[in-house]
């Protein structure tokens, strides 16, 4: 994964917090397709909020280290895996 790349959320994804839980909901597709709703853990939500096209993945990793007090390699692995899942699900796109 290119850690110097910037990623941004695709337009047709709604992020919502309900009762303390964070959800990603694609607004296209068939109603009732529950498999298209993604529940984020706190780290996933933290990363999602920073995928704005401005932050590089390295910048996101630095923020994870500061916020969650984890080792760089763990933060990097978690961020890369999560962004890879988002890319595979077509929820984000690489812009640089």
C-alpha positions as CSV (number, residue, x, y, z in Angstrom):
1,X,0.0,0.0,0.0
2,X,1.3,3.4,-0.9
3,X,1.6,5.2,2.4
4,X,2.3,8.6,0.7
5,X,-1.0,8.4,-1.2
6,X,-4.1,10.4,-0.3
7,X,-7.5,8.8,-0.1
8,X,-11.0,10.3,-0.1
9,X,-14.4,9.0,0.6
10,X,-16.6,8.3,-2.4
11,X,-19.5,10.7,-2.8
12,X,-22.4,8.2,-2.3
13,X,-21.4,7.0,1.2
14,X,-23.2,8.3,4.2
15,X,-21.4,8.1,7.6
16,X,-23.7,8.1,10.6
17,X,-23.4,7.6,14.3
18,X,-26.3,5.9,16.1
19,X,-26.2,5.1,19.8
20,X,-22.4,5.5,19.9
21,X,-21.8,3.2,16.9
22,X,-20.4,4.4,13.6
23,X,-21.9,3.2,10.3
24,X,-21.0,3.6,6.6
25,X,-24.1,3.3,4.4
26,X,-23.8,3.3,0.6
27,X,-26.7,5.4,-0.7
28,X,-26.9,3.6,-4.0
29,X,-28.0,0.1,-4.6
30,X,-31.2,-1.8,-3.6
31,X,-33.0,-0.9,-0.3
32,X,-32.6,-3.5,2.3
33,X,-29.2,-4.8,1.3
34,X,-27.8,-5.0,4.8
35,X,-24.5,-6.4,3.7
36,X,-23.7,-3.0,2.3
37,X,-23.8,-1.4,5.7
38,X,-20.4,-1.3,7.4
39,X,-20.0,-0.9,11.2
40,X,-16.8,0.8,12.2
41,X,-14.9,0.2,15.4
42,X,-13.3,3.3,17.1
43,X,-10.1,3.0,15.1
44,X,-12.0,2.5,11.8
45,X,-14.0,5.6,12.5
46,X,-10.9,7.5,13.4
47,X,-9.3,6.6,10.1
48,X,-12.5,7.2,8.1
49,X,-12.7,10.7,9.4
50,X,-9.2,11.5,8.0
51,X,-9.8,10.1,4.5
52,X,-10.6,13.5,3.2
53,X,-8.2,13.7,0.2
54,X,-5.9,16.0,2.2
55,X,-4.2,13.6,4.6
56,X,-1.7,11.0,3.3
57,X,-1.9,7.6,4.8
58,X,1.4,8.3,6.6
59,X,-0.3,11.3,8.2
60,X,-3.2,9.1,9.3
61,X,-0.7,6.7,10.8
62,X,1.0,9.5,12.8
63,X,-2.4,10.6,14.1
64,X,-3.2,7.0,15.1
65,X,0.0,6.7,17.0
66,X,-0.7,9.9,18.9
67,X,-4.4,9.1,19.6
68,X,-4.1,5.4,20.5
69,X,-0.5,5.2,21.8
70,X,0.4,2.2,19.6
71,X,3.6,1.3,17.9
72,X,4.2,2.6,14.4
73,X,4.2,-0.8,12.7
74,X,0.9,-1.8,14.3
75,X,-0.7,1.5,13.3
76,X,0.6,1.2,9.8
77,X,-0.6,-2.4,9.4
78,X,-4.1,-1.6,10.8
79,X,-4.4,1.5,8.6
80,X,-3.2,-0.3,5.5
81,X,-5.6,-3.2,6.1
82,X,-8.6,-1.0,6.7
83,X,-8.0,1.2,3.7
84,X,-7.5,-1.9,1.5
85,X,-10.9,-3.1,2.7
86,X,-12.4,0.3,1.9
87,X,-10.8,0.2,-1.6
88,X,-12.0,-3.3,-2.2
89,X,-15.6,-2.3,-1.2
90,X,-15.3,0.8,-3.4
91,X,-16.0,3.2,-0.5
92,X,-12.8,5.3,-1.0
93,X,-10.5,6.1,-3.9
94,X,-6.9,7.0,-4.1
95,X,-6.3,10.5,-5.4
96,X,-2.4,10.7,-5.3
